Amino acid sequence: MSDKKPVLLVIEDDPGLQAQLKWAYDDFAVVIAGDRDSALAALRAEAPGVVTLDLGLPPDPDGTSEGFAVLDAIMALKPDTKIIVASGHGARESALEAIARGAYDFYQKPIDIATLGLIVRRAFNLRAIEQENRRLIASSSADKTVLGRLITAAPEMVKVARTIERVAKTSVSVMLLGASGTGKELLAQGLHDVSDRADGPFVAINCAAIPENLLESELFGHEKGAFTGAIKTTEGKIESANGGTLFLDEVGDIPLPLQVKLLRFLQERTIERVGGRKAIAVNTRIVCATHQDLESMITAGGFREDLFYRLAEIVVRIPGLAERHGDPVLLAKVFLKRFAAEMNPGVTGFAPDALAAIDAHDWPGNVRELENRVKRAVIMADGKLINADDLDFGTEGEDANVLNLKAAREVADRRVIRHALARSEGNISSTAKLLGVSRPTLYDLLKQYDLQA
């Protein structure tokens, strides 16, 4: 068998037809199987790109039950396979069911070799295009990775990454300001990875997730017997990150008494464990983050000004996902690839209406919301493509705060334009025709509402 020829698996129990099909396609490496076991063995061994499947297989040669069982097994094992189903049993019903179960095409018996050959070649061509698209998506995602692991094509986010790269080699304290879900910890990890401390530990702690009475021990550690339950001496996070980086997320939630102790560490670079009396020298760099307005907290007396200036030698503001033009769709494709491989290999991409909805959504929950929506959609999707309904956006949040006619018209305009764009797959002429407006008017509306075709 030549490695250069694409592999075609023919699942057919009629010996005469087996021979006829085997010799009809000399431009393919044809593998023959006559039942379920041999078909699945050939699938694993040869990894065929295209399969022709006769639904009438033993032990049900006069029906379709065994053929559909083979179809289901192939889709479960190798969902990107193009399966062409042939049957003479209730052709219309069988065709609809086969396509619903993931088949690429259907051919009614009696088989015409020439016609079937055209379908097979078309299936191979389509599979080659899909493989190239997946390769391009993977390579484009790799090309759009900054700081080692952050995926972005947005100039706003690339600027943030470049700033972090510049300050990473220094010893200054960095404060990341941004809404929840914007990737603050990922950026902090990226800063650590490109710094001179990359070989040291990266330790992260969410100050808002730990009760106040435990946070001091978590940060500074404790000596054995320092309090009830302290059965052994334990290092805190600051000490654990010695020689590396400590990421303090939600630093605005640190209580005032503990802020004093953190300030002392930043000034003296020594700590004392809870219940201890010995100063311990620690060489830990602090990177912190918060979504709170610390300057307002300083005015209100909730955050120490001197600590703020120690922590915020460099302040980096992180844009929300809605401000990162092009990133929602780019990241959605990356998440889909990851979650489909883990949870639902039958899902291969997004339908045009889903991509339009992703691009138009405001993403109040930022990257975390996008990741969760794609994960849920992959799990719940019935077909190969995720559609807009699978993403479950709804309209409640969009309409909740509309209190005047002008705002209501804007919401309605946005929704109708998004729907028309999705229906026309982003084609401006078709969208304008659907909306009953001219192309220049549509361009004006897209600009006015900051929508993308």
Buried (B, 14 or more C-beta within 10 A) or exposed (E): EEEEEBBBBBBBBBEEBBEBBBEBBEEBBBBBBBBBEEBBEBBEEBEBBBBBBBBBBEEBEEBBEBBBBBBEBBBEEBBBBBBBBBBBBEBEEBBEBBBEBBBBBBBBBEBEEEEBBEBBBBBBEBBEEBEEEBEEBEEBBEEBEBBEEBBBBBEBBBEBBEBBBEBBEEEEBBBBBBBBBBBBBBBBBBBBBBBEBBEBBBBBBBBBEBEEEEBBBBBBBBBEEBEEEBEEBBBBBBBBBBEBBBBBBBBBBBEEEBBEBBBBBBEEEEBBBBBBEEEBEBEBBBBBBBBBEBEEBBEEEBBBEEBBEBBBBBEBEBBBBBBBBBBBBBBBBBBBBBBBEEEBBBBBBBBBBBBBBBBBBEBEBBBBBBBEBBBBBBBBBEEBBBBBBBBEBEEEEBEEEBEEEEEEEBBEBBBEBBBBBBBBBBBBEBBBBBBEBEEEEBBEBBEEEEBEB
